Amino acid sequence: MKTLQDWLDFCERLHPVAIDMGLERVREVADPLALRFVCPVITVAGTNGKGSTCAMLEAILLQAGYRTGVYTSPHLVHFEERCRLSGQSASAEALAEAFAAVDAARGEVSLTYFEFSTLAILWLMSRANLDAVILEVGLGGRLDAVNIVDADCAVITSIDLDHMAILGSDRETIGREKAGIMRAGRPVVVSDPVPPQSVVQHAEAIGADLWRFGRDFNFSGDKQQWSWAGRGRRYSGMAYPALRGANQLLNAAGAIAAPYVVRDAIAQGKAVNVGVILPLSGANAQFGINSRNGIELVADEINAAGGIKALGGARINLVVADSTSTPTTAANVAQRLLTQNDVVAILGAFASSLTIAISEVTERRGVPLLTMSFSDQITGRGFENIFQVVAKASVIGKAQFDGTVAIGAAELAP
């Protein structure tokens, strides 16, 4: 099994160039990875202050008791620094598993080091039962690999002349690239006190809820403390950030505004992990993919309607895993979902042989298994935690036999 360092060495040799802007290849690999976030996502772009803003956002949300996932780049010493889960760097082993998942999904698609590692970290965070995700753009915004995720809130820090050969030769052009992380109708926090007009115009053009420093939020202070105010809310008597300077106050002001504008989404009930085990590769892959798409559609509808009402609006977080059409693999995957992902129930599989293997695991743990498999053996073993949501094979067979007899009798009737 490859170590994290093995994967990093592999990624450095995979693509012919280090920077290859565009989202087509990244999206092609992301689709089979089923990257989905049911929690709010805050994406941060800008020339300066991205890392500080992400660190402050993480500190605010952790202090409020939320489980956070943060992706920043580059790292200072160890690659693991790029991905933090609930304040702790991801383990090398977990990241190596994520890289392996991306490699299995990419086929012949070539990815840059940054694209490969971004997909791996997004895959890991999408399965970590988080309450909020913070993503730092690597370069630009519009064509950065991070931008395959639709942000619930965009944050744009100060914009200056940087990477001009790639992003453009002036602030207006560069600002237009940064503005590409915005989404229609969703909030964007701009902490640059004099943003390029292209940023403001793009926000207006797509109907984004623009929070602009100096108009929608601001700060003031003296030698001892500082205050933040924005759209009917004020926080006073705050200690200055450990990183001193006027720019850090701008970053801090933006970091306070971002969770404020998505506070309702973040505060909505904790996510409930539900495992989904289906054959996403192998002989039955198409059936598994179709089933997965249907399950995701239903989960999205429930979450959009306010979540699980009986649990205070808790969101459904689907943890999707591939059984590879093999019973042994299906059982191992079920064990992993129960021990590492804390799923409260499992949906699956497809073939009865896979379901039977999974049920041996779920029954021992007392976790419900809902299945569309129809073998009589599934519910004929006296298990208490398995629920067959379709008719049994014997019932279907009898109905087919009775129907055939009835048709034959009708044909022979005088």
TAKAFEN-V952444 format. One record per pair of residues at least 12 apart in sequence whose ideal C-beta (glycine too) atoms are under 10 Angstrom apart, sorted by sequence separation. I is the first residue (numbers start at 1). GAP is how many residues later the second one is. If there is no record, write none. Layout:
i = <I	I>
gap = <GAP	GAP>
This chain:
i = <42	58	70	71	72	80	83	135	159	162	178	188	200	217	218	225	226	240	276	278	279	280	303	321	334	346	359	376	380	44	57	70	71	79	82	102	103	106	122	141	159	161	190	199	216	217	224	225	226	278	279	302	303	321	333	346	358	373	375	379	54	58	69	70	75	78	80	102	105	121	135	137	160	163	178	188	216	217	225	226	238	241	278	302	303	334	348	355	359	369	374	378	380	42	55	69	70	80	83	102	141	159	175	188	195	215	216	221	224	225	226	276	277	301	303	321	333	334	346	355	356	358	370	371	373	374	377	378	42	54	68	69	70	79	102	103	133	135	159	179	187	215	217	219	220	224	276	299	300	321	333	346	355	368	369	370	371	372	373	374	376	377	54	55	68	69	70	99	102	103	118	134	137	175	178	179	182	195	213	221	223	278	299	319	320	345	354	355	356	368	369	370	371	372	373	374	375	376	54	67	68	99	101	102	105	133	137	159	178	188	195	238	298	299	300	319	330	355	359	363	366	367	368	369	370	371	372	374	375	376	42	67	68	70	71	98	101	102	133	134	136	137	156	159	179	184	193	194	195	211	219	221	276	299	330	343	346	352	354	355	356	359	363	366	367	368	369	370	371	373	374	375	376	66	67	99	100	102	118	132	159	175	176	178	179	182	186	188	189	190	191	192	193	194	211	276	296	298	321	330	334	349	352	353	355	359	363	365	373	374	40	51	69	98	99	102	117	132	134	157	171	175	176	177	178	179	182	184	185	186	187	188	189	190	191	192	193	228	235	274	295	319	330	333	337	346	347	348	350	352	356	360	362	363	364	374	376	50	51	62	95	98	99	101	102	140	156	174	175	176	177	179	180	184	185	186	187	188	189	190	191	192	296	319	321	327	339	343	345	346	347	348	349	350	351	352	353	355	356	359	363	374	50	51	97	98	100	101	115	122	126	139	140	143	156	171	173	175	176	179	182	183	184	185	186	187	188	189	190	191	226	230	233	276	295	319	330	331	334	335	338	344	345	346	347	348	349	350	352	355	360	362	363	374	62	96	98	99	114	122	125	139	143	154	171	172	174	175	178	179	182	183	184	185	187	188	189	190	228	229	233	296	317	319	325	327	330	333	334	337	338	343	344	345	346	347	348	349	351	352	353	359	362	61	62	95	98	99	114	121	142	154	156	171	172	173	174	175	176	182	183	190	193	228	235	274	295	318	321	323	325	326	327	329	330	331	332	333	334	335	336	337	343	345	346	347	348	352	356	40	42	44	58	61	94	95	97	98	101	112	118	119	122	140	141	154	155	156	170	171	172	175	176	179	182	190	191	226	230	231	292	317	323	325	327	328	330	331	332	334	335	338	339	352	359	39	44	97	98	118	122	139	140	154	171	172	175	179	182	189	190	219	226	228	229	230	233	319	320	321	323	326	327	330	331	334	335	338	359	39	41	42	43	44	58	59	95	98	117	118	139	140	153	154	170	171	182	189	221	228	292	320	321	323	325	326	327	329	330	331	333	334	358	39	55	58	95	98	115	116	118	119	153	154	172	179	187	220	228	231	318	325	327	328	330	331	332	335	338	39	54	90	94	97	114	115	118	151	153	168	219	230	231	233	292	323	324	327	331	335	337	356	90	114	115	118	150	151	152	159	219	230	323	326	327	330	331	334	355	37	114	149	151	154	155	156	157	158	160	228	271	288	323	91	94	112	115	141	144	147	150	153	154	155	156	157	158	159	219	327	334	355	83	90	94	111	140	141	142	143	144	147	150	152	153	154	155	156	157	158	219	288	323	82	90	141	142	146	151	152	153	154	155	156	157	158	159	218	268	272	288	323	334	82	140	141	142	144	147	150	151	153	154	155	156	158	159	217	271	272	288	83	84	140	141	142	143	144	151	158	159	213	217	219	269	270	285	288	79	82	83	90	139	140	141	142	157	268	269	287	82	83	85	141	142	156	159	214	217	218	268	269	272	284	285	346	74	85	137	140	141	142	156	159	213	217	269	280	282	284	285	345	346	73	83	84	137	140	141	189	213	216	270	280	281	282	283	284	352	75	79	83	86	269	270	272	274	276	277	278	280	281	282	283	345	347	74	85	86	137	156	211	217	269	270	271	272	273	274	275	276	277	278	279	280	281	282	283	73	85	86	137	213	217	268	269	270	271	272	273	274	275	276	277	278	279	280	281	282	73	83	85	86	212	216	268	269	270	271	272	273	274	275	276	277	278	279	280	281	71	135	211	267	268	269	271	272	273	274	275	276	277	279	71	156	211	268	270	271	278	279	282	73	281	299	72	154	211	71	84	211	265	279	70	71	279	69	209	277	278	295	69	71	193	277	295	71	82	154	277	69	70	153	158	278	292	69	153	154	155	191	277	291	292	68	69	154	193	277	291	153	191	192	275	291	69	191	275	277	291	68	69	70	142	191	193	277	288	290	67	69	191	275	276	288	67	68	69	70	71	72	191	192	275	288	67	68	69	70	71	72	73	191	274	275	287	288	66	67	68	69	70	71	72	73	74	189	190	191	273	287	33	66	67	68	69	70	71	72	73	189	191	284	285	65	66	67	68	69	70	71	72	73	189	191	275	277	284	288	64	71	189	190	191	274	275	276	284	33	64	189	273	275	283	32	33	61	189	273	274	275	276	277	278	279	282	32	35	61	62	187	188	189	272	273	274	275	276	277	278	279	284	8	33	34	61	187	189	272	273	274	275	276	277	278	279	7	30	32	33	60	189	272	273	274	275	276	277	278	279	29	32	33	61	73	187	188	189	272	274	275	276	277	278	4	5	29	31	32	58	187	4	29	30	32	57	71	186	187	279	4	29	30	58	186	278	28	29	57	277	28	29	56	71	277	28	55	57	26	29	54	277	25	28	29	41	53	54	55	277	291	29	54	26	28	53	275	25	35	41	277	7	24	25	26	30	37	51	277	287	4	25	26	29	33	36	39	50	4	5	8	25	29	33	35	39	50	275	4	7	8	11	26	30	35	37	38	50	3	4	7	10	14	26	30	33	34	37	39	41	158	3	4	6	7	20	25	26	29	33	35	36	39	40	42	43	44	45	46	157	4	5	7	8	11	20	21	35	36	38	39	40	41	42	43	44	45	46	1	3	4	7	11	14	20	23	26	30	34	35	38	39	40	41	42	43	44	45	158	275	277	3	4	6	7	10	17	19	22	26	30	33	34	37	38	39	40	41	42	43	44	45	157	158	2	4	16	18	19	20	29	39	40	41	42	43	45	157	274	275	277	278	1	2	4	7	14	15	17	18	19	20	37	45	46	1	3	7	14	15	16	18	19	26	37	45	57	155	158	274	2	14	15	44	45	157	2	14	15	37	43	57	156	157	1	14	15	45	155	11	12	13	15	155	2	11	12	14	15	43	45	54	11	14	44	45	53	155	10	11	43	53	54	155	11	12	43	53	153	154	8	11	41	50	52	153	10	11	43	45	49	50	51	152	153	155	43	44	49	50	153	8	41	43	49	50	153	7	8	11	41	42	43	44	45	46	47	48	49	152	153	7	41	42	43	44	45	46	47	48	49	152	40	41	42	43	44	45	46	47	48	151	37	40	41	42	43	44	45	46	47	48	153	7	35	36	37	39	40	41	42	43	44	46	47	152	153	35	37	45	46	47	48	152	30	37	47	4	29	46	47	26	31	21	26	27	30	19	21	23	24	26	29	30	19	22	23	25	26	47	21	22	23	26	27	134	21	22	23	26	20	21	22	23	21	23	47	134	23	134	132	47	132	46	47	46	45	132	47	45	46	45	132	45	131	132	45	46	131	45	53	131	44	45	131	43	53	131	43	131	43	131	129	130	41	49	129	45	49	129	19	46	48	129	21	42	43	44	46	47	128	19	21	46	127	19	42	44	46	45	21	23	105	105	104	59	59	131	56	55	56	55	56	130	55	129	52	128	127	129	52	126	127	128	56	60	126	127	52	66	126	127	49	57	61	126	127	52	53	56	57	60	64	52	55	56	59	60	53	54	56	57	58	61	49	52	53	56	57	60	61	68	48	49	52	53	56	57	60	64	51	52	53	55	56	60	66	49	50	53	54	57	66	48	49	52	53	56	57	64	48	49	52	56	64	67	66	67	46	49	53	61	49	44	46	44	127	44	128	129	42	127	128	129	44	127	129	43	42	42	105	40	104	40	42	42	40	41	101	40	40	40	41	42	40	39	40	39	40	40	39	38	39	39	38	37	38	38	97	34	97	34	94	32	32	32	34	32	34	34	36	38	34	38	36	36	38	38	39	38	38	39	38	37	38	36	36	36	34	36	34	35	34	33	34	34	32>
gap = <12	12	12	12	12	12	12	12	12	12	12	12	12	12	12	12	12	12	12	12	12	12	12	12	12	12	12	12	12	13	13	13	13	13	13	13	13	13	13	13	13	13	13	13	13	13	13	13	13	13	13	13	13	13	13	13	13	13	13	13	14	14	14	14	14	14	14	14	14	14	14	14	14	14	14	14	14	14	14	14	14	14	14	14	14	14	14	14	14	14	14	14	14	15	15	15	15	15	15	15	15	15	15	15	15	15	15	15	15	15	15	15	15	15	15	15	15	15	15	15	15	15	15	15	15	15	15	15	16	16	16	16	16	16	16	16	16	16	16	16	16	16	16	16	16	16	16	16	16	16	16	16	16	16	16	16	16	16	16	16	16	16	17	17	17	17	17	17	17	17	17	17	17	17	17	17	17	17	17	17	17	17	17	17	17	17	17	17	17	17	17	17	17	17	17	17	17	17	18	18	18	18	18	18	18	18	18	18	18	18	18	18	18	18	18	18	18	18	18	18	18	18	18	18	18	18	18	18	18	18	19	19	19	19	19	19	19	19	19	19	19	19	19	19	19	19	19	19	19	19	19	19	19	19	19	19	19	19	19	19	19	19	19	19	19	19	19	19	19	19	19	19	19	20	20	20	20	20	20	20	20	20	20	20	20	20	20	20	20	20	20	20	20	20	20	20	20	20	20	20	20	20	20	20	20	20	20	20	20	20	21	21	21	21	21	21	21	21	21	21	21	21	21	21	21	21	21	21	21	21	21	21	21	21	21	21	21	21	21	21	21	21	21	21	21	21	21	21	21	21	21	21	21	21	21	21	21	22	22	22	22	22	22	22	22	22	22	22	22	22	22	22	22	22	22	22	22	22	22	22	22	22	22	22	22	22	22	22	22	22	22	22	22	22	22	22	22	22	22	22	22	22	23	23	23	23	23	23	23	23	23	23	23	23	23	23	23	23	23	23	23	23	23	23	23	23	23	23	23	23	23	23	23	23	23	23	23	23	23	23	23	23	23	23	23	23	23	23	23	23	23	23	23	23	24	24	24	24	24	24	24	24	24	24	24	24	24	24	24	24	24	24	24	24	24	24	24	24	24	24	24	24	24	24	24	24	24	24	24	24	24	24	24	24	24	24	24	24	24	24	24	24	24	25	25	25	25	25	25	25	25	25	25	25	25	25	25	25	25	25	25	25	25	25	25	25	25	25	25	25	25	25	25	25	25	25	25	25	25	25	25	25	25	25	25	25	25	25	25	26	26	26	26	26	26	26	26	26	26	26	26	26	26	26	26	26	26	26	26	26	26	26	26	26	26	26	26	26	26	26	26	26	26	26	26	26	26	26	26	26	26	26	26	26	26	27	27	27	27	27	27	27	27	27	27	27	27	27	27	27	27	27	27	27	27	27	27	27	27	27	27	27	27	27	27	27	27	27	27	28	28	28	28	28	28	28	28	28	28	28	28	28	28	28	28	28	28	28	28	28	28	28	28	28	28	28	28	28	28	28	28	28	28	29	29	29	29	29	29	29	29	29	29	29	29	29	29	29	29	29	29	29	29	29	29	29	29	29	29	30	30	30	30	30	30	30	30	30	30	30	30	30	30	30	30	30	30	30	30	30	30	30	31	31	31	31	31	31	31	31	31	31	31	31	31	31	31	31	31	32	32	32	32	32	32	32	32	32	32	32	32	32	32	33	33	33	33	33	33	33	33	33	33	33	33	33	33	33	33	33	33	33	34	34	34	34	34	34	34	34	34	34	34	34	34	34	34	34	34	34	34	34	34	35	35	35	35	35	35	35	35	35	35	35	35	35	35	35	35	35	35	35	35	36	36	36	36	36	36	36	36	36	36	36	36	36	36	36	36	36	36	37	37	37	37	37	37	37	37	37	37	37	37	37	37	37	37	37	38	38	38	38	38	38	38	38	38	38	38	38	39	39	39	39	39	39	39	39	39	39	39	39	39	39	39	39	40	40	40	40	40	40	40	40	40	40	40	40	40	40	40	40	40	41	41	41	41	41	41	41	41	41	41	41	41	41	41	41	41	42	42	42	42	42	42	42	42	42	42	42	42	42	42	42	42	42	43	43	43	43	43	43	43	43	43	43	43	43	43	43	43	43	43	43	43	43	43	43	44	44	44	44	44	44	44	44	44	44	44	44	44	44	44	44	44	44	44	44	44	45	45	45	45	45	45	45	45	45	45	45	45	45	45	45	45	45	45	45	45	46	46	46	46	46	46	46	46	46	46	46	46	46	46	47	47	47	47	47	47	47	47	47	48	48	48	49	49	49	50	50	50	50	50	51	51	51	52	52	52	52	52	53	53	53	53	53	54	54	54	54	55	55	55	55	55	55	56	56	56	56	56	56	56	56	57	57	57	57	57	57	58	58	58	58	58	59	59	59	59	59	60	60	60	60	60	60	60	60	60	61	61	61	61	61	61	62	62	62	62	62	62	62	62	62	62	63	63	63	63	63	63	63	63	63	63	63	63	64	64	64	64	64	64	64	64	64	64	64	64	64	64	65	65	65	65	65	65	65	65	65	65	65	65	65	66	66	66	66	66	66	66	66	66	66	66	66	66	66	66	67	67	67	67	67	67	67	67	67	68	68	68	68	68	68	69	69	69	69	69	69	69	69	69	69	69	69	70	70	70	70	70	70	70	70	70	70	70	70	70	70	70	70	71	71	71	71	71	71	71	71	71	71	71	71	71	71	72	72	72	72	72	72	72	72	72	72	72	72	72	72	73	73	73	73	73	73	73	73	73	73	73	73	73	73	74	74	74	74	74	74	74	75	75	75	75	75	75	75	75	75	76	76	76	76	76	76	77	77	77	77	78	78	78	78	78	79	79	79	80	80	80	80	81	81	81	81	81	81	81	81	81	82	82	83	83	83	83	84	84	84	84	85	85	85	85	85	85	85	85	85	86	86	86	86	86	86	86	86	87	87	87	87	87	87	87	87	87	87	88	88	88	88	88	88	88	88	88	88	89	89	89	89	89	89	89	89	89	89	89	89	89	90	90	90	90	90	90	90	90	90	90	90	90	90	90	90	90	90	90	90	91	91	91	91	91	91	91	91	91	91	91	91	91	91	91	91	91	91	92	92	92	92	92	92	92	92	92	92	92	92	92	92	92	92	92	92	92	92	92	92	92	93	93	93	93	93	93	93	93	93	93	93	93	93	93	93	93	93	93	93	93	93	93	93	94	94	94	94	94	94	94	94	94	94	94	94	94	94	94	94	94	94	95	95	95	95	95	95	95	95	95	95	95	95	95	96	96	96	96	96	96	96	96	96	96	96	96	96	96	96	97	97	97	97	97	97	98	98	98	98	98	98	98	98	99	99	99	99	99	100	100	100	100	100	101	101	101	101	101	101	101	101	102	102	102	102	102	102	103	103	103	103	103	103	104	104	104	104	104	104	105	105	105	105	105	105	106	106	106	106	106	106	106	106	106	106	107	107	107	107	107	108	108	108	108	108	108	109	109	109	109	109	109	109	109	109	109	109	109	109	109	110	110	110	110	110	110	110	110	110	110	110	111	111	111	111	111	111	111	111	111	111	112	112	112	112	112	112	112	112	112	112	112	113	113	113	113	113	113	113	113	113	113	113	113	113	113	114	114	114	114	114	114	114	115	115	115	116	116	116	116	117	117	118	118	118	118	119	119	119	119	119	119	119	120	120	120	120	120	120	121	121	121	121	121	121	122	122	122	122	123	123	123	123	124	124	124	124	125	125	126	127	127	128	128	129	130	130	131	132	132	133	133	134	134	134	135	135	135	136	136	136	137	137	137	138	138	138	139	139	140	140	141	141	142	142	142	143	143	143	144	144	144	144	145	145	145	145	145	145	145	146	146	146	146	147	147	147	149	154	156	157	175	176	177	182	183	184	185	186	186	187	187	187	188	188	189	189	190	190	191	191	191	191	192	192	192	192	193	193	193	193	194	194	194	194	194	195	195	195	195	195	195	196	196	196	196	196	197	197	197	197	197	197	198	198	198	198	198	198	198	198	199	199	199	199	199	199	199	199	200	200	200	200	200	200	200	201	201	201	201	201	201	202	202	202	202	202	202	202	203	203	203	203	203	203	204	204	205	205	205	205	206	207	208	210	210	211	212	212	213	213	213	213	214	214	214	215	216	217	217	218	218	219	219	220	221	221	221	222	223	224	224	224	225	226	226	227	227	228	229	230	231	232	233	234	234	235	239	242	243	246	246	248	249	253	255	257	258	259	260	261	262	262	263	264	265	269	276	277	278	278	279	280	280	281	282	283	284	284	285	285	286	287	287	288	290>
